[in-house]
Amino acid sequence: MTPTDLALVAVAGGLGAAARFLLDTLVARHNRSSTPLGTVVVNGTACFLLGLLTGWGVTHHGSGDVVAVLGVGFLGGYSTFSTASVEAARLLLAGRGAVALVHALGMLVLCLAAAVAGIALGGA
């Protein structure tokens, strides 16, 4: 990886983090429940888009730099596994064990399904 590639990944990561913040804020503004729906939306779309990018990258040889910048950079900054984990832990510590379990398992199932769908569509 060249210094230019590294700089592109860093810039893309910053843009991904900004996009995550904006989407999470937008969803939170319209979320009437106390569940962290914004993080679910962000991670679900991140997994779908990374799957799509991965499927596309497999069928387009020589696309490694694009996949690195968009996948590792933008989508790495956009997705938020750590926030999802902390939100589940906070729900658990607040005595909302069932909600924490549904949140954690639901996120896992949604993200896995989104990644599979993305890979299938991207590699078609």
C-alpha positions as a printed Julia matrix, in Angstrom:
124×3 Matrix{Float64}:
   0.0     0.0     0.0
   1.37    3.37   -1.02
   1.23    6.54    1.1
  -1.44    7.83   -1.3
  -3.54    4.7    -0.76
  -3.18    5.12    3.0
  -4.27    8.75    2.78
  -7.3     7.79    0.67
  -8.31    5.11    3.19
  -7.97    7.65    6.03
 -10.06   10.3     4.24
 -12.67    7.73    3.25
 -12.8     6.51    6.88
 -13.47   10.05    8.07
 -16.22   10.46    5.51
 -17.72    7.13    6.57
 -17.73    8.21   10.22
 -19.45   11.47    9.27
 -22.04    9.57    7.23
 -22.66    7.25   10.19
 -23.17   10.19   12.51
 -25.61   11.88   10.13
 -27.67    8.73    9.47
 -27.73    7.7    13.13
 -28.87   11.22   14.1
 -31.57   11.21   11.43
 -32.92    7.83   12.52
 -32.76    8.78   16.22
 -34.78   11.91   15.48
 -37.64    9.75   14.13
 -37.26    6.77   16.48
 -40.12    6.67   18.96
 -38.77    3.69   20.91
 -35.92    3.56   23.38
 -34.02    0.98   21.34
 -30.88    2.07   19.46
 -32.44    1.77   16.0
 -29.92    4.11   14.33
 -27.07    1.71   15.0
 -29.11   -1.17   13.61
 -29.76    0.78   10.4
 -26.13    1.84   10.08
 -24.73   -1.65   10.64
 -27.31   -3.31    8.4
 -26.55   -0.96    5.52
 -22.81   -1.24    6.14
 -22.92   -5.04    5.94
 -25.03   -4.94    2.79
 -22.75   -2.39    1.11
 -19.58   -4.24    2.15
 -21.08   -7.46    0.81
 -21.98   -5.72   -2.45
 -18.48   -4.27   -2.72
 -16.88   -7.63   -1.92
 -19.0    -9.44   -4.49
 -18.12   -6.79   -7.07
 -14.43   -6.94   -6.16
 -14.3   -10.69   -6.68
 -15.61  -10.35  -10.24
 -13.55   -7.29  -11.18
  -9.86   -8.14  -11.07
  -7.55   -5.24  -10.34
 -10.13   -3.53   -8.12
  -8.19   -4.07   -4.89
  -7.44   -0.38   -4.31
 -11.09    0.61   -4.79
 -12.23   -2.18   -2.46
  -9.65   -1.12    0.16
 -10.58    2.56    0.06
 -14.33    1.98    0.09
 -14.41   -1.18    2.21
 -11.71   -0.63    4.81
 -11.88    3.17    4.63
 -15.43    4.39    4.11
 -17.37    1.37    5.35
 -14.89    0.76    8.17
 -15.55    4.29    9.4
 -19.27    3.97    8.71
 -19.99    0.7    10.5
 -20.05    0.57   14.24
 -19.76   -2.83   15.89
 -18.32   -1.32   19.06
 -21.26    1.06   19.47
 -23.71   -1.8    18.95
 -21.91   -3.81   21.64
 -21.92   -0.91   24.1
 -25.62   -0.26   23.45
 -26.43   -3.92   24.15
 -24.34   -3.77   27.34
 -26.11   -0.58   28.46
 -29.5    -2.2    27.89
 -28.36   -5.22   29.9
 -27.04   -3.07   32.75
 -30.3    -1.09   32.77
 -32.17   -4.29   33.57
 -33.52   -4.71   30.04
 -31.99   -8.12   29.42
 -34.61   -9.29   26.93
 -34.26   -6.11   24.87
 -30.45   -6.42   24.99
 -30.64  -10.0    23.75
 -33.07   -9.14   20.95
 -30.86   -6.18   19.99
 -27.65   -8.23   19.89
 -29.08  -11.29   18.16
 -31.22   -9.22   15.83
 -28.19   -7.18   14.79
 -26.22  -10.36   14.11
 -28.97  -11.96   12.01
 -29.74   -8.73   10.11
 -26.09   -8.01    9.36
 -25.33  -11.56    8.25
 -28.37  -11.59    5.95
 -27.46   -8.16    4.57
 -23.88   -9.27    3.85
 -25.07  -12.44    2.1
 -27.54  -10.44    0.0
 -24.86   -7.89   -0.88
 -22.33  -10.54   -1.92
 -24.96  -12.35   -3.99
 -26.01   -9.15   -5.77
 -22.49   -7.78   -6.15
 -21.08  -10.98   -7.56
 -23.91  -11.55  -10.03
